[in-house]
Amino acid sequence: INKIFLLVLSLVFLMTAIYNNGYSKTMTNLSNKKVCLYSVMTTCFVWAMTGAILTVDLGIAWILIEATTLTSAYLIYFHRTKSSIEAAWKYVFMCSIGIALAFIGIIFLNISAENINSLNYEVLLHNTKLFNPFWLKLAFVFILFGFGTKMGLAPVHFWLPDAHSESPSPISALLSATLLNSAYLVILRIYNILNIAECSLYGKIMLAVMGFLSIFITAVFVYHIKNYKRMLAYSSIENMGILAIGTALGGPAFYAVILHLIGHSLAKASFFLTSGNILEIFETKKIKSINGLIVADKKTGWLWMASFLAICAFPTSILFISEFIIIKTMLQKGYYGPCILFALLLTVVLYGIAKTVLRMTFGELSKEKNEMIAQNAKKITASMYIPQVVMLVIVFVLGIYIPPFLNEVIQNTLSAL
């Protein structure tokens, strides 16, 4: 199961590391010690996520998911502004509550397992018929809400918009494209146990409700966003909701879930890295203060537009294929009402993001800021464009052709569930 998650994490981290090569050169007002600490904490953050993905033990996964909180909290607070310290505290507070709920869920899971004194995934899977259904269902409630906090599922998503908007852009990319996936993997493993124990209907209802709620909250808030990085954060909540709905549907929709996970991770990482270029050029996160991006820096402007098309499932984005399969599965199973609601909410979110992206990309530059913008645009190096180009090319190519090796990895993931 974990191979596809590790593959995505490795690729996104590689692209972020390349971007950091140019990004660190813009930190001219920071000491070498602080820049070095930024790199060290980023590496520790990735190490914790890698461990959470690779471990075969639920207890160790719990410890490492908590380690991702501790290592990334400093990175969220990195700029040391009033809003960043507020975001960091909210992140630590919310995720600590979430991890505590997950711990209670693990205790209930252990109670349901009765004489099985192990949290090894394989041992748990081989003994699912011995589980007490009541305690297993109760355990899933706490685990879903606990790790769902880290995944950014509504209604336990409150930390995400603040943390993603205040982090340095490469860290925002890692938070959205890889951290949320790590938490989702743990939920997926426990849902698999629930499924084999023939209690899946209970889990499906919970996942579907949280999934639709996540998309609904994004649809509501995307129209009142004043900060473009915050807009991208809400988009992550929406896409985590899509993963939850696809998981609840099962069958062909689960193949779509894996495709969506890959596409969202790459497209959203590209979006956040490009937002770093915009912040460097305009020195603001306020949407109303930015227009004429394509005039200020043509490459950043087109990357911003391409990232938008990728994340909004414009053909041939792989997200178009994944969302198409999810809608098709809903129709095949006769879920006409949820299907209409799903399509309607996605359309509302698409319109909200499109309105903001188009306003920022086109138009005329402010004459008062022309000189500042021209100077700042010169600071953007090739390494701050190349990662986005690579990830976007992959997203749009996968919508047409999935290489055999990748399809094999996906099929192996499906066969393990």
C-alpha angles and dihedrals in degrees: 000000000000099000096084091047091051091047091053093045092050094049095046092047091050091052092045091050090053090049090048089059089069096029093058090056089062090059091087093140093057129083121249088245092059093046089049091049089050090056094045094050091046089054091048090050091053090045091055092049091048091052092048090053097045100042118103093200124083093210093055090045088055091052093048094047086055088048089057088058094051095046096044097044090075091050092052089051092044097113090048097218125146091255093047094053089048090050092048093051092046089050094050093043097048096041092047090055089047094050089048090054089048089052090054087049091053090051090052090047089053090049091050090051089057106185096016104102097187138090093198108132094224093050091049092049093050092053102042093120089063093057121111104240095214095054092040092055091046090049091053091053092057095040092049093049092040100050089028087067089060091043091054099240117159133278089031096046101099097115095053105074092048097043095047094046095049099043123093106270096252089053091048087054092053093044093052101034102040115010094058089049091054092056091044091055091058091049089048092053093051091045087054089056090048090050095051090046087058094244094110097119089066092051093044092056092050094047093047093049093049090044095053091042090054093053091044093053090050091049090053099045099038090076094057100045117130096173118065094208089053088053090056090049091056088049087058090054089052093051093048085054090054090052090051093049092047091050091051091051093051123180114069089354090069090061085053090051092059091047090048092050091054094044096045093048094053097038094046092046088053091048093051094045090051089050086059089059090050092050090050092050101042099025092220140087094206113115094209091057094058130075135131092044091154089055094046093050118357096197094051090045094054092043089053091052094044091050089052092051091048096049093044092056098249109171126290091028113116086233088068089059094046095048091044091054092048092051091045091051091051091052093046091052092047097247093142097152096050089043092056091045091048093051092044094051092047090051092051091050091047092053093048095051093041092054091054097042094049092047091052096044102048136041133063127310120247108260091217091060100039096104095045092048092048091052094046093048089061090062092065107099130199091260088064091060105035099067092055092048091051094048094045092049089053092049094051096040092051088058087066105028132020111197115237094243092054092045089052091052090050092047091050088052091052093047090054091058 
